[in-house]
Amino acid sequence: MPNPSPPEHAEAPPQVRTRRVYSRRHGGAWKVAYADFVTALMALFIVLWMMNASASVKRSVVGYFKDPKGYTRTLGAGPGQAGEGILVHHDNVGGLQDQLRQALQRVPEFQKLRDNVKFSVTGEGLRIDLLETEQGLFFVSGSPQPTVSGDHLLRALALELAAMPNRLIIEGHTDARPFRNATPENGYSNWELAADRANAARRLLHTYGVTASQVAEVRGFADQRPYNDKDPDDPRNRRVSVVVRFAQ
């Protein structure tokens, strides 16, 4: 029996519209997880930075956390006094000596030069003497022209000293052997050589970061202050000295 067809005017069933409901019950847990991730990442960067930091930076960080108020008073500030370096005085000069020695050891040829680099503490400050050999080690013999080794060593010193707020004294010394044809009245003598080498060292230190305001004095002594006063002709008497002056 055929199905009866619906009436021609029958109304279509009403369409039911459903509203999609989005749940907003996610909370803030993701924010906490993200904050933990950023904190861990920052800690990683700090650890990596400290592993590659210089000895002076590490000492500065340790000193700051031990005594923030007291320690910051010993640090330099401003363009002419780098905040990284420690103000050197009688009580902590040993730390500076160790720091500079470590910096010089990174110079490739330092193993050949170490017997000619002497540290000593004087009334003025920490003295670094670069002692010459007969052939000329840090400067070309009889000339104010630095050798490659002299350039490298002064560069390593400058990178460390530039971070110090202390002022510097640079000295030039010679042995007692006179220049040919030089007299006290004219000619190129040990006085000129001593002063020229001190100035050449000063220029190199400035080239590698020491500021103009850090250099307090440049001195030329000729043969008047020998390293070995028992032998005026000892080649070690030819030297350039850099003195890190104690804080006043």
Sine and cosine of phi, psi and omega as CSV:
sin_phi,cos_phi,sin_psi,cos_psi,sin_omega,cos_omega
0.00,0.00,0.80,-0.60,-0.06,-1.00
-0.90,0.43,0.58,-0.82,0.03,-1.00
-0.94,0.35,0.67,-0.75,0.03,-1.00
-0.94,0.35,0.71,-0.70,0.02,-1.00
-0.97,0.24,0.55,-0.84,-0.02,-1.00
-0.92,0.40,0.39,-0.92,0.01,-1.00
-0.87,0.48,0.52,-0.85,-0.03,-1.00
-0.88,0.47,-0.54,0.84,-0.07,-1.00
-0.97,-0.24,0.39,0.92,0.01,-1.00
-0.94,0.34,0.65,-0.76,-0.02,-1.00
-0.99,0.17,0.65,-0.76,0.04,-1.00
-0.94,0.35,0.56,-0.83,0.00,-1.00
-0.89,0.46,0.62,-0.78,-0.04,-1.00
-0.89,0.45,0.62,-0.78,0.05,-1.00
-0.99,0.10,0.75,-0.66,-0.02,-1.00
-0.99,-0.10,0.87,-0.49,0.03,-1.00
-1.00,-0.10,0.79,-0.61,0.02,-1.00
-0.97,-0.26,0.61,-0.79,0.02,-1.00
-0.99,-0.13,0.83,-0.56,0.02,-1.00
-0.98,0.21,0.82,-0.57,-0.05,-1.00
-0.97,-0.25,0.84,-0.54,0.04,-1.00
-1.00,-0.07,0.74,-0.68,0.00,-1.00
-0.98,0.18,0.76,-0.66,0.04,-1.00
-0.95,-0.32,0.44,0.90,-0.08,-1.00
-0.99,-0.14,0.64,0.77,0.02,-1.00
-0.98,0.20,-0.49,0.87,0.01,-1.00
0.97,0.25,-0.21,-0.98,-0.04,-1.00
-0.93,-0.35,0.35,0.94,-0.05,-1.00
-0.88,0.48,-0.58,0.81,-0.03,-1.00
-0.91,0.41,-0.52,0.85,0.02,-1.00
-0.91,0.41,-0.66,0.75,0.02,-1.00
-0.90,0.44,-0.68,0.73,0.01,-1.00
-0.90,0.44,-0.65,0.76,0.01,-1.00
-0.92,0.40,-0.66,0.76,0.03,-1.00
-0.89,0.45,-0.65,0.76,0.04,-1.00
-0.89,0.45,-0.63,0.78,0.00,-1.00
-0.91,0.43,-0.71,0.70,0.00,-1.00
-0.90,0.43,-0.65,0.76,0.02,-1.00
-0.89,0.46,-0.69,0.72,0.02,-1.00
-0.90,0.44,-0.62,0.79,0.01,-1.00
-0.92,0.40,-0.66,0.75,0.04,-1.00
-0.90,0.45,-0.67,0.74,0.03,-1.00
-0.88,0.48,-0.62,0.78,0.04,-1.00
-0.89,0.46,-0.71,0.71,0.00,-1.00
-0.88,0.47,-0.64,0.77,0.00,-1.00
-0.91,0.42,-0.68,0.74,0.02,-1.00
-0.89,0.46,-0.71,0.71,0.01,-1.00
-0.89,0.46,-0.64,0.77,0.02,-1.00
-0.90,0.43,-0.69,0.72,-0.02,-1.00
-0.92,0.40,-0.56,0.83,0.01,-1.00
-0.90,0.43,-0.49,0.87,-0.04,-1.00
-0.97,-0.25,0.06,1.00,-0.03,-1.00
-0.97,0.24,0.39,-0.92,0.03,-1.00
-0.96,0.27,0.24,-0.97,-0.02,-1.00
-0.88,0.48,-0.58,0.81,-0.02,-1.00
-0.92,0.39,-0.60,0.80,0.02,-1.00
-0.91,0.40,-0.69,0.73,-0.01,-1.00
-0.89,0.46,-0.68,0.73,0.03,-1.00
-0.90,0.44,-0.61,0.79,0.00,-1.00
-0.90,0.43,-0.68,0.74,0.00,-1.00
-0.91,0.42,-0.72,0.69,0.01,-1.00
-0.88,0.47,-0.71,0.70,0.00,-1.00
-0.89,0.45,-0.61,0.79,-0.02,-1.00
-0.90,0.43,-0.70,0.71,-0.05,-1.00
-0.95,0.31,-0.39,0.92,0.07,-1.00
-0.97,0.26,-0.64,0.77,-0.06,-1.00
-0.47,-0.88,0.98,0.18,-0.11,-0.99
-0.83,0.55,-0.72,0.69,-0.08,-1.00
-0.95,0.30,-0.71,0.71,-0.04,-1.00
-0.95,0.32,-0.59,0.81,-0.10,-1.00
-0.96,0.29,-0.61,0.79,-0.05,-1.00
-0.92,0.40,-0.36,0.93,0.03,-1.00
-0.94,0.33,-0.29,0.96,0.00,-1.00
-1.00,-0.10,0.07,1.00,-0.04,-1.00
-0.99,-0.17,0.48,-0.88,0.08,-1.00
-0.97,0.26,0.19,-0.98,0.04,-1.00
-0.45,-0.89,0.52,-0.85,0.05,-1.00
1.00,-0.02,0.15,-0.99,-0.10,-1.00
-0.87,0.49,-0.62,0.78,-0.06,-1.00
-1.00,0.09,-0.15,0.99,-0.01,-1.00
-0.70,-0.72,1.00,-0.09,-0.12,-0.99
-0.89,0.45,0.71,-0.71,-0.05,-1.00
-0.95,0.31,-0.22,0.98,-0.03,-1.00
-0.96,0.26,-0.57,0.82,-0.15,-0.99
-0.99,0.16,0.38,-0.92,0.01,-1.00
-0.99,-0.10,0.66,-0.75,0.09,-1.00
-0.94,0.34,0.89,-0.46,-0.13,-0.99
-1.00,0.05,0.76,-0.65,0.09,-1.00
-0.66,-0.75,-0.09,-1.00,-0.11,-0.99
-0.86,0.51,-0.55,0.84,-0.12,-0.99
-0.97,0.24,-0.46,0.89,-0.08,-1.00
-0.87,-0.49,0.29,0.96,-0.03,-1.00
-0.91,0.42,-0.47,0.88,0.03,-1.00
-0.89,0.46,-0.60,0.80,0.03,-1.00
-0.91,0.42,-0.64,0.77,0.04,-1.00
-0.91,0.41,-0.65,0.76,0.02,-1.00
-0.87,0.49,-0.70,0.72,0.03,-1.00
-0.89,0.45,-0.65,0.76,-0.01,-1.00
-0.89,0.45,-0.71,0.70,-0.01,-1.00
-0.92,0.38,-0.61,0.79,0.02,-1.00
-0.89,0.45,-0.67,0.75,0.04,-1.00
-0.90,0.44,-0.63,0.78,0.02,-1.00
-0.91,0.42,-0.66,0.75,-0.01,-1.00
-0.93,0.37,-0.51,0.86,0.01,-1.00
-0.91,0.40,-0.30,0.95,0.05,-1.00
-0.99,0.15,-0.15,0.99,0.09,-1.00
-0.96,0.29,0.81,-0.59,-0.13,-0.99
-0.79,0.61,-0.66,0.75,-0.08,-1.00
-1.00,-0.05,0.24,0.97,-0.11,-0.99
-0.89,0.45,-0.54,0.84,-0.01,-1.00
-0.86,0.51,-0.51,0.86,0.04,-1.00
-0.99,0.13,-0.31,0.95,-0.09,-1.00
-0.97,-0.24,-0.22,0.98,-0.23,-0.97
-0.87,0.49,-0.53,0.85,0.01,-1.00
-0.95,0.31,-0.21,0.98,-0.01,-1.00
-0.95,-0.31,0.16,0.99,0.09,-1.00
-0.90,-0.43,0.92,-0.40,-0.08,-1.00
-0.87,-0.49,0.71,-0.71,0.08,-1.00
-0.96,-0.29,0.63,-0.78,0.09,-1.00
-0.44,-0.90,0.47,-0.88,0.02,-1.00
-0.97,-0.26,0.83,-0.56,0.01,-1.00
-0.88,-0.48,-0.04,-1.00,0.04,-1.00
-0.91,0.42,-0.42,0.91,-0.01,-1.00
-0.99,0.13,-0.58,0.81,-0.07,-1.00
0.32,-0.95,-0.39,-0.92,0.03,-1.00
-1.00,0.06,0.85,-0.52,-0.03,-1.00
-0.97,-0.23,0.74,-0.68,0.12,-0.99
-0.90,-0.44,0.92,-0.40,-0.01,-1.00
-0.98,-0.20,0.80,-0.60,0.10,-1.00
-0.97,-0.22,0.98,-0.18,-0.15,-0.99
-1.00,0.04,0.74,-0.67,-0.02,-1.00
-0.99,0.14,0.27,-0.96,0.16,-0.99
-0.94,-0.35,0.08,-1.00,0.00,-1.00
-0.86,0.51,-0.60,0.80,-0.05,-1.00
-0.99,0.11,-0.26,0.97,-0.07,-1.00
1.00,-0.09,0.93,-0.37,-0.09,-1.00
-0.96,-0.27,-0.77,0.63,-0.03,-1.00
-0.99,-0.17,-0.40,0.92,0.05,-1.00
-0.73,-0.69,0.53,-0.84,0.08,-1.00
-0.86,0.51,0.70,-0.71,-0.09,-1.00
-0.83,0.56,0.80,-0.59,0.01,-1.00
0.96,0.28,0.23,0.97,-0.10,-1.00
-0.68,-0.74,0.44,-0.90,0.11,-0.99
-1.00,0.07,0.15,0.99,-0.03,-1.00
-0.99,0.16,0.87,-0.49,0.01,-1.00
-0.92,0.39,0.56,-0.83,0.14,-0.99
-0.99,0.16,0.11,-0.99,0.06,-1.00
-0.88,0.48,-0.68,0.73,0.02,-1.00
-0.89,0.45,-0.66,0.75,0.04,-1.00
-0.89,0.45,-0.65,0.76,0.04,-1.00
-0.88,0.48,-0.73,0.68,-0.03,-1.00
-0.90,0.44,-0.66,0.75,-0.04,-1.00
-0.93,0.37,-0.68,0.73,0.02,-1.00
-0.92,0.38,-0.51,0.86,0.07,-1.00
-0.91,0.42,-0.71,0.70,0.02,-1.00
-0.88,0.48,-0.64,0.76,0.05,-1.00
-0.90,0.43,-0.70,0.72,-0.06,-1.00
-0.88,0.48,-0.64,0.77,-0.03,-1.00
-0.88,0.47,-0.53,0.85,0.04,-1.00
-0.99,0.10,-0.69,0.72,-0.07,-1.00
-0.93,0.37,-0.46,0.89,0.00,-1.00
-0.89,0.45,-0.40,0.92,0.00,-1.00
-1.00,0.04,-0.04,1.00,-0.03,-1.00
-1.00,-0.08,0.65,-0.76,0.09,-1.00
-0.98,0.19,-0.19,0.98,-0.02,-1.00
-0.94,0.35,0.46,-0.89,0.04,-1.00
-1.00,0.04,0.34,-0.94,-0.12,-0.99
-0.87,-0.49,0.51,-0.86,0.14,-0.99
-0.85,-0.52,0.74,-0.68,-0.01,-1.00
-0.87,-0.49,0.78,-0.62,-0.07,-1.00
-0.83,-0.55,0.53,-0.85,0.14,-0.99
-0.87,-0.49,0.70,-0.72,-0.02,-1.00
-0.73,-0.69,0.44,-0.90,0.06,-1.00
-0.73,-0.68,0.11,-0.99,0.17,-0.98
-1.00,0.07,-0.13,-0.99,-0.10,-0.99
-1.00,-0.03,0.01,1.00,-0.01,-1.00
-0.95,0.31,0.83,-0.56,-0.06,-1.00
-0.98,0.19,0.43,-0.91,0.14,-0.99
-0.96,0.27,0.56,-0.83,0.03,-1.00
-0.91,0.41,0.70,-0.72,0.05,-1.00
0.92,0.38,0.21,0.98,0.03,-1.00
-1.00,-0.08,0.68,-0.73,0.06,-1.00
-0.79,-0.62,0.25,-0.97,0.05,-1.00
-0.86,0.51,-0.42,0.91,-0.05,-1.00
-1.00,0.06,-0.56,0.83,-0.06,-1.00
-0.42,-0.91,0.15,-0.99,-0.03,-1.00
1.00,-0.03,0.21,-0.98,0.00,-1.00
-1.00,0.00,0.90,-0.44,-0.10,-0.99
-0.87,-0.49,-0.07,-1.00,0.04,-1.00
-0.89,0.45,-0.45,0.89,0.06,-1.00
-0.90,0.43,-0.72,0.69,0.01,-1.00
-0.91,0.41,-0.67,0.74,-0.02,-1.00
-0.89,0.46,-0.70,0.72,-0.01,-1.00
-0.88,0.48,-0.72,0.70,-0.01,-1.00
-0.93,0.38,-0.64,0.77,-0.03,-1.00
-0.92,0.39,-0.63,0.78,0.02,-1.00
-0.93,0.37,-0.63,0.78,0.06,-1.00
-0.88,0.47,-0.66,0.75,0.02,-1.00
-0.94,0.34,-0.57,0.82,0.06,-1.00
-0.90,0.44,-0.66,0.75,0.06,-1.00
-0.90,0.44,-0.66,0.76,0.03,-1.00
-0.87,0.49,-0.70,0.72,-0.01,-1.00
-0.89,0.45,-0.64,0.77,0.03,-1.00
-0.91,0.42,-0.67,0.74,0.03,-1.00
-0.87,0.49,-0.65,0.76,0.05,-1.00
-0.91,0.41,-0.63,0.78,-0.01,-1.00
-0.86,0.51,-0.58,0.82,-0.09,-1.00
-0.98,-0.21,0.30,0.95,0.23,-0.97
0.81,-0.59,-0.30,0.95,0.03,-1.00
-0.94,0.35,0.75,-0.66,-0.05,-1.00
-0.99,0.15,0.34,-0.94,-0.01,-1.00
-0.88,0.47,-0.57,0.82,-0.05,-1.00
-0.95,0.30,-0.26,0.96,-0.01,-1.00
-0.97,0.23,-0.47,0.88,-0.06,-1.00
-0.99,0.12,0.89,-0.46,-0.03,-1.00
-1.00,0.00,-0.62,0.78,-0.06,-1.00
-0.50,-0.87,0.50,-0.87,0.19,-0.98
-0.82,-0.57,0.84,-0.55,-0.14,-0.99
-0.84,-0.54,0.62,-0.79,0.13,-0.99
-0.85,-0.53,0.88,-0.48,-0.11,-0.99
-0.94,-0.33,-0.09,1.00,-0.09,-1.00
0.81,0.59,-0.78,-0.62,-0.03,-1.00
-0.97,-0.23,0.34,0.94,-0.14,-0.99
-0.99,0.17,-0.32,0.95,0.01,-1.00
-0.75,-0.66,0.96,0.27,-0.09,-1.00
-0.93,0.36,0.53,-0.85,0.10,-1.00
-0.94,0.33,-0.65,0.76,0.07,-1.00
-0.91,-0.42,1.00,-0.09,-0.09,-1.00
-0.96,0.28,-0.14,0.99,0.06,-1.00
-0.99,0.10,-0.31,0.95,0.01,-1.00
-0.68,-0.73,1.00,-0.08,-0.04,-1.00
-0.88,0.48,-0.36,0.93,-0.02,-1.00
-1.00,-0.09,0.06,1.00,0.03,-1.00
-0.85,0.52,0.80,-0.60,-0.01,-1.00
-0.87,0.49,-0.36,0.93,0.04,-1.00
-0.92,0.39,-0.32,0.95,0.08,-1.00
-0.91,0.41,-0.38,0.93,0.11,-0.99
-0.99,0.15,0.92,-0.40,-0.07,-1.00
-0.34,-0.94,0.38,-0.93,0.21,-0.98
-0.92,-0.40,0.72,-0.69,-0.03,-1.00
-0.87,-0.48,0.70,-0.72,0.11,-0.99
-0.91,-0.42,0.84,-0.54,-0.02,-1.00
-0.93,-0.37,0.85,-0.53,0.11,-0.99
-1.00,0.04,0.97,-0.26,-0.15,-0.99
-0.95,0.30,0.67,-0.74,0.05,-1.00
-0.88,0.47,0.51,-0.86,0.07,-1.00
-0.89,0.46,0.66,-0.75,-0.02,-1.00
-0.98,0.19,0.00,0.00,0.00,0.00
